[in-house]
Amino acid sequence: MNKVLQLWRIATHPRELRMALSGLGVRLAGDDALGGLTDAETAALVRWAKEPVVDAFVEIGTLFGLTARTVAQLTGKRVVAVDNFCWNPFGLTSAQHEAFTRKILSGGGVELVRGDAEPFLASLSGRMDPSRALVFLDGSHAYADVKREIELCKAQCVGIVAGHDFGNPRFGVTRAVREVFGEPDEVVGMCWIKRAVR
Ligand SMILES: C[S@@+](CC[C@H](N)C(=O)[O-])C[C@H]1O[C@@H](n2cnc3c(N)ncnc32)[C@H](O)[C@@H]1O
């Protein structure tokens, strides 16, 4: 199976792909979700995005857009996906990564923005009412970056802040979240959420 076909299977059969790729010699990031979310984490995110206070779901770090696409399909809410295309688990160039993600998201009702997390978050109020947004942080996982992103969300009065990799000892997410918020309201797998951020 060539790389394009492998990637297309991500778009169409993400669950199967986790198993199928294990035999392809691709060095994955060390988990079983290819840098994305598990089914339980995705279900939690969909449940959170369905909360009545949420008009828009913003995903910082969308990778191939699979989570954004699922949230859009299952919630009917506005979905904005942001990525600077600096990393993917297949060694695609940044341009290939962006082109592939745009193909996955085409016609799916997701707005894809190429860009860095921080300037996007700093200008969020120009795009939507931040108090009615759920911002899901899954781009950089470095402590200082995540802390700045959370603080930008607070400064913009984002209604709900969530993210991935809480409790993952490889990253600085847990420390950043606890320093700003204390304990999250809820953690599912490695997804965390803090509501009514003011
Ligand atoms: C772990 S993956 C995201 C997985 C995705 N949320 C999902 O559920 O499938 C991280 C993504 O964040 C992007 N990224 C990393 N740092 C970023 C930054 N500072 N701004 C925007 N995107 C970033 C990478 O290019 C990569 O696509």
The ligand as a Gaussian input file, in Angstrom:
#p B3LYP/6-31G(d) Opt

LIG

0 1
 C       -0.845000      15.990000      18.233000
 S       -1.182000      16.739000      16.714000
 C       -2.888000      17.202000      16.848000
 C       -3.856000      16.061000      16.799000
 C       -5.290000      16.474000      16.541000
 N       -5.768000      17.377000      17.558000
 C       -6.215000      15.283000      16.458000
 O       -7.061000      15.112000      17.344000
 O       -6.075000      14.501000      15.512000
 C       -0.384000      18.294000      16.855000
 C       -0.584000      19.229000      15.686000
 O       -0.306000      20.543000      16.157000
 C        0.391000      21.264000      15.187000
 N        1.130000      22.314000      15.917000
 C        2.188000      22.178000      16.730000
 N        2.553000      23.354000      17.274000
 C        1.683000      24.283000      16.788000
 C        1.525000      25.693000      16.967000
 N        2.345000      26.391000      17.780000
 N        0.543000      26.328000      16.313000
 C       -0.298000      25.629000      15.472000
 N       -0.193000      24.290000      15.275000
 C        0.774000      23.617000      15.914000
 C        1.235000      20.220000      14.470000
 O        1.554000      20.620000      13.154000
 C        0.313000      18.999000      14.500000
 O       -0.454000      18.910000      13.335000

